[in-house]
């Protein structure tokens, strides 16, 4: 579904999206993309770029928890 920036962990079916301010203008697209991935069994975690910059440890903890739950 178009060009995106992120990564996935196929064995755990986890997709990690890093979103910048342009995503404020494409909420519907992001919702469709998330629905598309979830329909295929993936879990999607979204983080804002500034969230990663300001609280990297918190972001890493949320990713670790998601991987443990998968």
C-alpha positions as CSV (number, residue, x, y, z in Angstrom):
1,X,0.0,0.0,0.0
2,X,2.4,2.7,-1.1
3,X,5.7,3.8,0.2
4,X,6.1,3.7,3.9
5,X,8.7,4.0,6.5
6,X,8.9,1.3,9.1
7,X,9.9,-2.2,9.8
8,X,8.2,-5.5,10.5
9,X,9.0,-8.6,12.5
10,X,7.4,-11.3,10.3
11,X,7.7,-14.2,12.7
12,X,5.9,-12.1,15.4
13,X,3.7,-10.3,12.8
14,X,4.6,-6.9,14.3
15,X,4.8,-3.8,12.2
16,X,6.5,-0.7,13.6
17,X,5.6,2.6,12.0
18,X,7.5,5.9,12.6
19,X,5.2,8.8,11.7
20,X,6.2,12.4,11.0
21,X,4.0,15.4,10.9
22,X,2.8,14.5,7.3
23,X,0.7,11.8,8.9
24,X,-1.6,14.5,10.4
25,X,-2.8,15.0,6.9
26,X,-3.2,11.4,6.0
27,X,-5.1,9.9,8.9
28,X,-7.5,8.0,6.6
29,X,-4.7,6.4,4.6
30,X,-3.0,5.3,7.8
31,X,-6.2,3.8,9.1
32,X,-6.7,1.9,5.9
33,X,-3.1,0.7,5.9
34,X,-3.5,-0.4,9.5
35,X,-6.8,-2.2,8.7
36,X,-5.1,-3.9,5.7
37,X,-2.2,-5.2,7.9
38,X,-4.4,-6.2,10.8
39,X,-6.7,-8.2,8.4
40,X,-3.6,-10.2,7.5
41,X,-2.8,-10.9,11.2
42,X,-0.2,-8.2,11.8
43,X,-0.2,-5.9,14.9
44,X,0.7,-2.3,14.1
45,X,2.6,-0.1,16.6
46,X,2.8,3.6,15.6
47,X,5.2,6.1,17.1
48,X,5.6,9.8,16.3
49,X,9.1,10.8,15.4
50,X,9.3,13.2,18.3
51,X,8.2,10.4,20.7
52,X,11.2,8.3,19.5
53,X,13.5,11.3,19.9
54,X,12.2,12.3,23.4
55,X,11.5,8.9,24.9
56,X,13.4,6.2,23.1
57,X,13.5,4.0,26.2
58,X,9.7,4.1,26.5
59,X,9.3,3.3,22.8
60,X,11.7,0.4,23.1
61,X,9.8,-0.9,26.2
62,X,6.5,-0.8,24.3
63,X,8.1,-2.7,21.4
64,X,9.6,-5.3,23.7
65,X,6.2,-5.8,25.4
66,X,4.5,-6.2,22.1
67,X,7.1,-8.9,21.0
68,X,6.6,-10.7,24.3
69,X,2.8,-10.7,23.8
70,X,3.1,-12.0,20.2
